[in-house]
Amino acid sequence: KLVTKLGTPLINVYRDYKDVFAGIAKGCVDRPSRPILFGIVTGTIGYIWYQNPDEKSFSTELRQCSNALSLLTHLTRNPSSDVHIDRLLRLRNDNLLSYVSFGLFSLIIRQDTNKICSNYDYTCHHIQPGFWTYYDKIEDVGILNKWLILDRKMIDFDVNPSMD
C-alpha cells in the first residue's frame, strides 16, 4: 500500500516532465533558431558574469599601474596618468573607495567619508547624497576582467605631451 501511495505521484511527475521535454524537443525541431539564440545569449551572459572583476583585481591593477609609473622619471610620465593613479592610491589608502558588483559589471565608487569612522556625516541618513549624485563618484567600471577608466588613463603613460 505504501508503494502505491508513493508510486502513483512519482509516475505522474515522470509523465509530466516527459511531456514537457517532448514539447521542448518538438519546439527545437520546429523552430531551431530560438534555442540557438537562447543558447548564445545565455552563454554570453554567463561568460560576462564569470569574467566580472573583483576588488582584489582592482587593487592588483592599480598597484601594477603605480609600479609602471614609478619606473619612469617625472619628465617622461604622462601627467594625467600620474595624477589619476596618485589620486586613486590616496583614496584607497584613506579607505574612501568601495567596490560594488552588479553581476555583469563592477563599480569602484568614491565615498565621502571613511566607513570605519562613525561620525555624524556618515550615519545621518538625511544628509546622505541622493541617488543621482553617485554618477559623479564612479571612479572605475570593471567588465570582462578589465577596469575601463584605469586602462584608458594608462594609454601612453610613458609619453609626456609637454616634452614634444
N, C-alpha and C positions, 0 to 999 in steps of 0.2 A: 504494500500500500504506500509506503514512503517513497519507493522508486517511482511509482506512477504520479505521486504529488510533485516530485522534483522533475521527473522526466518530461511531463507534458509541457510545462512552461519553457523548459530548455529547448524542446523541439520547436515550439512556436517562435522563440527568439531566433533559433537557427534558420527557420523558414523565412522570417522577416529579413534577416541580414542577407540571406541567399537572394531574395527578391531585389533588395537594394543594390547589391553588387551586380546582379544580372542587368538591372536598369542602367547602372553606370557603364557597364561594358557595352550595352546596346547604344547608349548615347555617344560613347567614344567611337564606335564604328560608324554611326550615322553622321556625326559632326566631329571629325578628328582635329579640327583647328582649335576647338575650345580646350581640350585637355593639354594640347601643346602650348597654347598661350598661357593657360593656368600654370603649367609646369615652369615655363620660362619666368613668369612674374614671381612665382613662389621661390624659385631658385635664386633669382636676382635679389629679392628682399632678404632671403636667408644669408646670401653672401655678404650683403652690405651690413646686416646685423652682426654677422660673425667678425667682420673686419672693423667694427666700431672701436676707435682708440679709447684707451682708458687714461686715468690721471697719471699713472706711472709712465706711460709713453710720452705724455706731455712734458713731464719733468725730465725725462731722458733726452727728448728732442731739444728742450730748452738748454740743458747742460751741454749738449753737443754743439749747439749754435754758439753758446758762450765760449766754449773752448776754441772753436774755429775762429771766432773774432779775436780772442786773446793771443792767437799766434801771429796776428798782424800788428804792425805799428799803427799808431793813430793817424799817420799820414796816408796810409793805403786803405783804411777801413771806410766803408760807406757810412756816413753819419746817421742816416735814417735807420739802418740796421743796428748800429751801435746803440742809439738812443732807445729803440724799441726793445732790444734784448735787455739793456740795463733796467728799463722801467719794469719789465716783466719779472726780472730777478728780484728787484726791490719789493714788488708786490708779493711775490711768493715768499720772500723772507719775512715779511710782515704779516703773513697768513691772511692776506686780503684777496686771494684767488680761490674760487670754489669751482668744483667740477660738477657738471650736470649731464647725465646721459639720457637721451631720448630714444635709445634703441638703435635707430638708423644713423644718428649723428650725435655728437657730443659738443658741449659748450664749456668754455672756460670763462667765468664771469667774475668781474671785479666787484668786491664787496666794499661798502662804505666804511664799515667798522670791522674790527677783528672778531672772529667767532668766540675766541677764548675770553675776550674782555666783555664783561657783562655790565656795560654802562647803560644809561638811560636811552641813548640814541639807538642802541641795538635791541632793547627789549620793548620799547613802546611801539605798539602797532599803529598808532595814529600818525606818527611822523615817519613811517616807513615809506620808501619810494613806491610810486604806483607801478602798475604792470607795464605800461608803455615806456617807462624810463629804463627798462632793462636792455633795450636795444643799444643804448649808448655805453652800457657796461660790458658788453661782449668783447672779450679780449681775443678769443680764438674760436674757430669752428673746426671740429675734427670729423672726418668722414673717410672711410676706406684706409684706415691706419695712417692718415696724413692730417697734419694741422695746417689748414689752408693759409691763414694770415701769417703764421710763422714762416712757412715755406716761401710765401710771396715776399716777405720782408728780407729774406736771406738771398734773394736773387741778386747777383753782382755785389755780394757783401764785401768783396775784396777790391772793389773799384771805387775810388773816391772821385766823384764827378767834379769837384772843385780843383783837382790836380791836373786836369786836362790842359 
